[in-house]
Amino acid sequence: MLNAPGFETDSANMNHATVPSQEYLRNSVLTATPEQLHLMLYDGAIRFAERGREALRAKDREACLNALERAQLLVIELSNGVRREINPELVDRMLALYNFAWRRLVDANIHQDEQALDEALRILQHQRETWVLLMEKLQKELGGQKPPTPPDDRAGGDKSRSSFVAEG
């Protein structure tokens, strides 16, 4: 998974005392289902895109750059989380949406373009809403049981969670 500055959760960081909100976030990520982690990525991307919009309106280029860059990284992480072997046609459509949202975030960042940012936000918000509906439907179908977790297919059988945490 992606290791970006400010997003690491390595064992050295976990050994020293942390801010309670960071510890809560870390525990939330470590105990979340894959579906919940996906939702957290949407939430983070939306939150940072909205911060970018606020900074754009305030003409704070540095804050805008930082927020939109983090939103871009989260969209990349969403793209990295799809499994093409499950349904290639659907995954290709999803990747096209993620790619478009990422490009619009980049355009918004480079050109300070609020319209591009709004387009990316609309896609992310719609995808988040769809994801929540899918999670609710799955929960109903399973009668309140947790869905089975697919085996981890990363090399070496490492079952650790992503080191990419949407802090902030």
C-alpha positions in Angstrom: 0.0 0.0 0.0 0.9 3.6 -0.3 3.3 5.2 2.2 3.0 9.0 2.0 4.6 11.5 4.4 2.3 12.1 7.3 0.4 8.9 6.7 2.6 6.3 8.2 1.6 3.9 11.0 4.8 2.0 11.7 5.6 0.2 14.9 8.0 2.9 16.0 5.2 5.4 15.9 2.9 3.1 17.8 5.4 2.6 20.7 5.4 6.2 21.9 2.5 8.0 23.4 0.2 9.6 20.8 -2.5 12.2 20.8 -5.8 10.5 21.8 -7.4 11.4 18.4 -4.6 9.8 16.5 -4.8 6.7 18.7 -8.5 6.5 18.1 -8.0 6.8 14.4 -5.2 4.2 14.4 -7.5 1.8 16.4 -10.4 2.5 14.0 -8.3 1.6 11.0 -6.8 -1.5 12.6 -10.2 -2.9 13.6 -12.2 -1.9 10.5 -13.5 -4.3 7.9 -12.2 -3.8 4.3 -15.6 -2.2 3.5 -15.2 0.3 6.4 -11.7 1.1 5.3 -12.9 1.8 1.8 -15.5 4.2 3.3 -12.8 5.9 5.4 -10.9 6.5 2.2 -13.9 8.2 0.6 -14.5 10.3 3.8 -10.8 11.4 3.8 -10.7 12.3 0.1 -14.0 14.3 0.5 -12.8 16.0 3.7 -9.4 17.1 2.1 -11.1 18.2 -1.1 -13.5 20.4 0.9 -10.5 21.8 2.9 -8.8 22.5 -0.5 -11.9 24.4 -1.6 -11.9 26.5 1.6 -8.2 27.3 1.1 -8.8 28.0 -2.6 -11.6 30.5 -1.7 -9.3 32.1 0.9 -6.5 32.3 -1.7 -4.2 30.3 0.6 -2.3 28.4 -2.2 -0.1 26.4 0.2 -3.0 25.1 2.2 -4.9 24.4 -1.0 -1.9 22.5 -2.4 -1.5 20.4 0.7 -5.2 19.5 1.1 -5.7 18.7 -2.6 -2.5 16.7 -2.7 -3.8 14.5 0.2 -7.2 14.1 -1.5 -5.3 13.0 -4.7 -3.3 10.4 -2.7 -6.6 9.0 -1.2 -8.1 8.7 -4.6 -5.0 6.8 -5.7 -5.5 4.5 -2.7 -9.1 3.9 -3.7 -7.9 2.9 -7.2 -5.3 0.6 -5.7 -8.0 -1.2 -3.7 -10.0 -2.5 -6.6 -9.8 -6.2 -7.6 -10.1 -6.5 -11.3 -10.5 -10.3 -11.3 -13.9 -10.0 -9.6 -15.7 -8.0 -12.3 -13.3 -6.5 -14.9 -16.0 -4.4 -16.7 -17.3 -2.8 -13.5 -13.7 -2.3 -12.2 -12.7 -0.6 -15.5 -15.6 1.8 -15.0 -14.7 2.5 -11.4 -11.1 3.1 -12.4 -12.2 5.6 -15.1 -14.2 7.5 -12.4 -11.3 7.5 -10.0 -8.9 8.6 -12.8 -11.3 11.4 -13.8 -11.7 12.6 -10.2 -7.9 12.5 -9.7 -7.3 14.5 -12.8 -9.9 17.1 -11.8 -8.2 17.4 -8.4 -4.9 17.9 -10.1 -6.4 20.5 -12.5 -8.0 22.3 -9.5 -4.6 22.3 -7.7 -2.6 23.5 -10.7 -5.0 26.0 -12.1 -6.8 27.0 -8.8 -10.0 25.9 -10.6 -13.0 25.6 -8.2 -15.2 24.1 -10.9 -12.7 21.2 -11.4 -12.7 20.7 -7.7 -16.5 20.7 -7.5 -16.6 18.0 -10.3 -14.2 15.8 -8.4 -16.2 16.3 -5.2 -19.5 15.4 -6.8 -18.0 12.1 -8.1 -16.5 11.3 -4.7 -19.7 12.1 -2.8 -21.8 10.1 -5.2 -19.4 7.1 -5.0 -19.5 7.4 -1.2 -23.3 7.4 -1.1 -23.3 4.3 -3.4 -20.8 2.5 -1.2 -22.9 3.2 1.9 -26.0 1.8 0.1 -24.0 -1.3 -0.9 -22.8 -1.8 2.6 -26.3 -1.5 4.0 -27.7 -4.0 1.4 -25.0 -6.5 2.2 -25.6 -6.1 5.9 -29.3 -6.8 5.3 -28.6 -9.8 3.1 -26.3 -11.3 5.7 -28.8 -10.7 8.5 -26.6 -8.5 10.5 -23.5 -10.8 10.2 -20.2 -9.4 9.2 -19.3 -10.3 5.5 -16.5 -12.9 5.2 -13.1 -11.4 4.7 -11.4 -12.5 1.5 -7.9 -14.0 2.0 -5.1 -11.6 1.9 -3.2 -12.1 -1.4 -0.3 -9.9 -0.7 3.1 -11.5 -1.0 4.2 -13.3 2.1 0.7 -13.5 3.5 1.1 -10.2 5.4 -2.3 -9.6 6.8 -1.5 -6.1 8.2 -3.7 -3.2 7.3 -2.8 -0.5 4.9 -0.2 1.9 6.2 -2.1 4.7 4.6 -4.2 6.5 7.1 -6.5 9.5 6.2 -5.5 11.7 9.2 -6.5 15.2 9.6 
